Amino acid sequence: MIRRCIITVITQSKMKLICAAPRDWIEGSVLEVRPWTGTIQKHIEPAGMAFRIQFGTPLSEEEDTESPESSNGSPQDFVCFVSQVEKADLKDAYGLLGIAHLAGTATEQQLKKAYRQVSLAYHPDKRQGEESSDVRFKAIQWAYETLTDSRKRYIYDSDIPFDDSIPTAEEIKTSDFFQVFAPVFARNAIWSVSKPVPDLGDSQAPWEQVNAFYDFWLAFSSWREFPVEDDYELDEFAGREERRWVERQRARLQAQSKKMEAIRIRSLVDLAMKNDPRVIAYRQQQKERKLAFKRAKEEAKLREVELKKQKELEQAREAEAERLRLEEARLRKKLEKESEKSLQKKLRRRFRSTVEKENLESVDVGLLSLNPTSDLFLVGFSFEEAFFAF
């Protein structure tokens, strides 16, 4: 028995089946369809979730871009997807789009794809008469509008429950550094303004990568918002000054929260740098290098001092030698002068004694000095002796 089917003509040779085909129908065979007038035979393509559940037929490319369950794999996966959306709270934007597992990290493309799926599945035209579906469809639209607006998404994502904890000393002591800190940094990376966020890496990572990682987190810029919960409503204040006062109070509290968030991130980075084996090894190498440089510098300074001392000693020896030379020359000159004086005295005594022996009463010294043939020289005096004698 052939069931009555409603068909939609795509081309002159293909039609798409809207409802389920007969149980004994085989894909690829000819299905006889009886319209209101006449009898025609057309090749029918598989379509519809009920048909795929019954026959397990995969999707065609055209249906893959149009059907809400196309990107969820098997029909059972689609049923689970719908179930998650049904159970999602009306204030859970990611849950309403069926991507609760991507909360805070979903990309724009993922948001669009998820919205297309759930909007087709919960469109009021497909769920007529279900008031809950209308409410959920409006909530889905709100979720998509919120998550596609950057400012609204910042505020919404900031209000999602988040684990602000950092590893304790006991966890660091008893566990591997990378197993402890990698999930923490990955968790906090969602707040980063700059993308992409570098990975922590492993023990074999080069120092350039490690340095870039910590430079990024030391200059970390967060877009996280901190909604202020107070008892003030701006609509309650009629005066402009009162509303401005409330806004200033909220801005002050917001600034305090952002400051505490910056302190928390900095504490996490400082704790990681303190316990990172790569940083510890690098700092030890730098310390040894500085000590070696300092030692070499001190040795060079000692050599310089030693050379300076040697130079000073050499200069002192040269100065002493020069002083001794001058002193020796002075003494030699003095001795020569004294010897000359002694010789003159000796010559005078000899001259006097000679004069006395020869009974010379008077001698013209000027004439004697000018006349070397004087009788003075005949008594045993040379010209030089006679000259120095006077």
Secondary structure as GFF3:
##gff-version 3
##sequence-region A 1 390
A	DSSP	beta_strand	7	9	.	.	.	ID=ss1
A	DSSP	beta_strand	14	17	.	.	.	ID=ss2
A	DSSP	beta_strand	30	33	.	.	.	ID=ss3
A	DSSP	beta_strand	40	45	.	.	.	ID=ss4
A	DSSP	alpha_helix	49	55	.	.	.	ID=ss5
A	DSSP	alpha_helix	61	64	.	.	.	ID=ss6
A	DSSP	three_ten_helix	70	72	.	.	.	ID=ss7
A	DSSP	alpha_helix	75	87	.	.	.	ID=ss8
A	DSSP	alpha_helix	93	96	.	.	.	ID=ss9
A	DSSP	three_ten_helix	100	102	.	.	.	ID=ss10
A	DSSP	alpha_helix	108	121	.	.	.	ID=ss11
A	DSSP	alpha_helix	131	148	.	.	.	ID=ss12
A	DSSP	alpha_helix	150	158	.	.	.	ID=ss13
A	DSSP	alpha_helix	169	174	.	.	.	ID=ss14
A	DSSP	alpha_helix	177	188	.	.	.	ID=ss15
A	DSSP	three_ten_helix	189	191	.	.	.	ID=ss16
A	DSSP	alpha_helix	207	218	.	.	.	ID=ss17
A	DSSP	three_ten_helix	234	236	.	.	.	ID=ss18
A	DSSP	alpha_helix	240	275	.	.	.	ID=ss19
A	DSSP	alpha_helix	277	358	.	.	.	ID=ss20
A	DSSP	alpha_helix	365	370	.	.	.	ID=ss21
A	DSSP	three_ten_helix	375	379	.	.	.	ID=ss22
A	DSSP	alpha_helix	383	389	.	.	.	ID=ss23
###
